[in-house]
Amino acid sequence: YKGAKIGRWASDQRSYFSANQLGKETIHSKSLTPRRVAQLNEVGFAWRSPGVAAEPRSWETWVKLFVEYKEEHGTPWVPQSTVYKGAKIGRWASDQRSYFSANQLGKETIHSKSLTPRRVAQLNEAGFAWRSPASSTDTKQGQDFSSSNDSDYENEAAAEPRSW
């Protein structure tokens, strides 16, 4: 608007608000004080970008969505770009795989530490695919996975994680 990068500013406010709500305050998010939140609410600020569904926040909700996706699509592999029931489940699944790899390689981050051994066990029980079917040593490139059952997938995380 009139040369100002209003879209970027609005996106930043949403990010700061989310960080504060999740207890992950940063030097930037602290600038979004309760007074400023109230001012933005007064003018009808949209805390979610138009057309973006609310992301489930609880771990249990994500696991439940994964199980539903797996049952509906007949595969535990969720491509990164997948949006299911309004949730970016592909991004979530990709994040879990990245966190697991980081933990296994001893490169823990603040994010990868959220994937605890208990959560790894939950994903294993749900039949989560830790590797792409195309990259797994027991699968063939181009195989149709829509009719596969869970036992066709090697469970990379079956062993106790090394770095925990």
C-alpha positions as CSV (number, residue, x, y, z in Angstrom):
1,Y,0.0,0.0,0.0
2,K,1.5,3.3,-1.2
3,G,5.0,1.7,-1.4
4,A,4.8,0.0,2.0
5,K,5.2,-3.7,2.2
6,I,2.0,-4.2,4.0
7,G,1.7,-7.9,3.1
8,R,5.1,-8.7,4.6
9,W,4.2,-6.6,7.7
10,A,0.9,-8.5,8.2
11,S,2.6,-11.8,7.7
12,D,5.2,-10.8,10.4
13,Q,2.5,-9.9,12.9
14,R,0.8,-13.3,12.3
15,S,4.2,-15.0,12.9
16,Y,4.9,-13.0,16.0
17,F,1.4,-13.7,17.4
18,S,1.8,-17.5,16.7
19,A,5.2,-17.5,18.4
20,N,3.8,-15.8,21.4
21,Q,0.8,-18.1,21.6
22,L,3.1,-21.2,21.5
23,G,5.4,-19.7,24.2
24,K,8.3,-19.3,21.7
25,E,8.9,-15.7,22.1
26,T,11.7,-14.0,20.2
27,I,13.1,-10.5,20.2
28,H,10.8,-9.8,17.3
29,S,7.7,-11.4,18.6
30,K,8.0,-9.5,21.9
31,S,7.3,-6.3,19.9
32,L,3.8,-7.6,19.5
33,T,2.5,-6.5,22.9
34,P,-0.9,-7.3,24.3
35,R,-1.8,-3.6,23.6
36,R,-0.8,-4.0,19.9
37,V,-2.8,-7.2,19.7
38,A,-5.8,-5.4,21.1
39,Q,-5.4,-2.6,18.5
40,L,-5.2,-5.0,15.7
41,N,-8.2,-6.9,16.9
42,E,-10.1,-3.5,17.1
43,V,-9.5,-2.9,13.4
44,G,-10.5,-6.5,12.4
45,F,-7.0,-7.8,11.6
46,A,-7.1,-11.3,10.1
47,W,-4.8,-13.5,12.2
48,R,-4.9,-16.1,9.5
49,S,-4.1,-15.4,5.9
50,P,-7.3,-15.5,3.8
51,G,-8.0,-19.0,2.5
52,V,-5.7,-20.7,5.0
53,A,-7.3,-23.2,7.3
54,A,-6.3,-23.4,10.9
55,E,-3.5,-26.0,11.4
56,P,-4.1,-28.6,14.1
57,R,-1.8,-27.9,17.0
58,S,-1.9,-31.0,19.1
59,W,0.4,-34.0,18.5
60,E,-2.6,-36.3,18.8
61,T,-4.5,-34.4,16.1
62,W,-1.6,-34.7,13.7
63,V,-1.2,-38.5,14.4
64,K,-5.0,-39.0,14.0
65,L,-4.9,-37.1,10.6
66,F,-2.0,-39.2,9.5
67,V,-3.8,-42.5,10.3
68,E,-6.9,-41.2,8.5
69,Y,-4.8,-40.2,5.5
70,K,-3.1,-43.6,5.4
71,E,-6.4,-45.5,5.6
72,E,-8.0,-43.4,2.9
73,H,-5.1,-43.5,0.5
74,G,-3.7,-46.9,1.3
75,T,-0.2,-45.8,1.9
76,P,1.8,-44.5,4.8
77,W,3.9,-42.2,2.5
78,V,2.6,-38.6,2.6
79,P,4.2,-36.4,-0.1
80,Q,5.4,-33.1,1.2
81,S,2.9,-31.0,-0.8
82,T,-0.1,-32.9,0.5
83,V,-2.9,-31.0,2.1
84,Y,-5.5,-33.2,3.7
85,K,-8.7,-32.0,5.3
86,G,-7.3,-28.5,5.2
87,A,-4.1,-29.4,7.1
88,K,-0.6,-29.4,5.6
89,I,0.0,-33.0,6.6
90,G,2.7,-33.4,4.0
91,R,4.7,-30.7,5.6
92,W,4.2,-32.1,9.0
93,A,5.2,-35.6,7.9
94,S,8.3,-34.2,6.1
95,D,9.2,-32.3,9.3
96,Q,8.9,-35.5,11.4
97,R,11.3,-37.3,9.0
98,S,13.7,-34.4,9.1
99,Y,13.6,-34.3,12.9
100,F,14.2,-38.0,13.1
101,S,17.2,-37.8,10.8
102,A,18.7,-34.9,12.7
103,N,18.3,-36.8,16.0
104,Q,19.8,-39.9,14.5
105,L,22.8,-38.0,13.2
106,G,23.3,-36.3,16.5
107,K,22.4,-32.9,15.1
108,E,19.5,-32.1,17.4
109,T,17.8,-28.8,17.1
110,I,15.1,-27.1,19.1
111,H,12.6,-28.5,16.6
112,S,14.0,-32.0,16.3
113,K,13.9,-32.4,20.1
114,S,10.1,-32.3,19.9
115,L,10.3,-35.7,18.3
116,T,10.8,-37.7,21.5
117,P,11.3,-41.4,21.7
118,R,7.7,-41.7,22.8
119,R,6.5,-39.9,19.7
120,V,8.7,-42.0,17.5
121,A,7.1,-45.1,19.0
122,Q,3.6,-43.6,18.4
123,L,4.5,-43.0,14.7
124,N,5.8,-46.5,14.4
125,E,2.6,-47.9,15.9
126,A,0.6,-45.8,13.4
127,G,2.7,-47.2,10.5
128,F,4.5,-44.0,9.6
129,A,6.8,-44.2,6.6
130,W,10.2,-42.8,7.6
131,R,11.6,-43.2,4.0
132,S,10.2,-42.6,0.6
133,P,8.9,-45.8,-1.0
134,A,11.1,-45.1,-4.0
135,S,14.3,-44.9,-1.8
136,S,13.6,-47.9,0.5
137,T,15.9,-50.8,-0.2
138,D,13.0,-53.3,-0.2
139,T,10.8,-51.5,-2.7
140,K,11.1,-51.0,-6.5
141,Q,11.1,-47.7,-8.3
142,G,7.7,-47.0,-9.7
143,Q,5.8,-49.6,-7.7
144,D,2.1,-48.9,-7.2
145,F,1.8,-48.3,-3.5
146,S,-1.9,-47.7,-3.4
147,S,-2.6,-51.4,-2.8
148,S,0.3,-52.0,-0.5
149,N,-0.2,-52.9,3.1
150,D,1.8,-51.7,6.1
151,S,4.1,-54.7,6.2
152,D,5.5,-53.8,2.8
153,Y,7.3,-50.8,4.3
154,E,10.6,-51.1,6.2
155,N,10.2,-49.3,9.4
156,E,13.3,-47.2,9.7
157,A,12.7,-46.1,13.2
158,A,12.0,-49.5,14.7
159,A,15.3,-49.5,16.6
160,E,15.8,-47.3,19.6
161,P,17.1,-43.9,18.4
162,R,20.8,-43.7,19.0
163,S,21.3,-40.2,20.2
164,W,18.6,-40.1,22.9
